[in-house]
Amino acid sequence: MNNTKTATRIGAHALALSAILALSVAVPFFFHLAGLSGHVFLPIFSVLVIGSFYASPSVLTGAALLVPLLNTLITGMPALEPVPMMPLLTVEMVFTALAAGALRKRSTLLRLALPLTLGRVMSLPFVLIASGLSPSWWAGHFTAGIPGMFLNMAAAGAILFFFPPSGKGRERADR
């Protein structure tokens, strides 16, 4: 019995990770195809932010580590040169995933706003120490992405409204 439960849980985690990875490549690809700026709209974060309500913290963190690398290998974006965006986005996404996992039992609004903001802010030490980029470059990068932060929060909020995580929709329907 335990082996079946374990196998089912592993299968569910693998499926969630695969879905997050596939969608995290597709969403930015279509944004770029439409001529929309990735550094403004932050489409690489969209699935991660939404997935934080449905997937486990370990799946989310694994996805955060892999998404920028997969996108770079498949589409060439985020770039490695002249600005090392791929490692910078990896740092941002991992901190976003860790914060989302830590806030799992908090309010939806806090879970939407804080992880993405914290993830982006935590890239500043990377910029200062490892990238050779300036703090003013980082400030411009952060500021340019504010519309994308709001877009991601709004999109996740809409999806959560129509597709609440398991159990929450039934509670509302039973009232």
Number of C-alpha atoms within 10 A of each C-alpha: 6 7 8 9 10 11 12 12 12 12 12 14 17 13 14 19 23 14 14 24 22 15 17 24 22 16 17 25 20 12 16 14 10 9 9 15 16 19 18 17 21 23 25 28 26 23 24 29 26 20 22 25 21 17 20 18 19 14 22 30 23 16 26 28 18 17 26 28 21 19 22 16 12 11 15 13 20 25 17 14 8 6 13 16 18 21 20 21 23 21 22 25 31 25 23 28 30 19 21 30 21 13 17 15 9 10 9 14 10 12 21 23 16 15 25 26 17 18 22 23 17 18 21 21 12 16 17 13 10 12 15 11 15 13 13 9 11 18 13 11 14 18 14 17 19 16 14 21 25 16 17 25 20 13 16 22 18 13 13 17 11 9 13 16 14 10 8 11 14 11 9 9 7 6 5
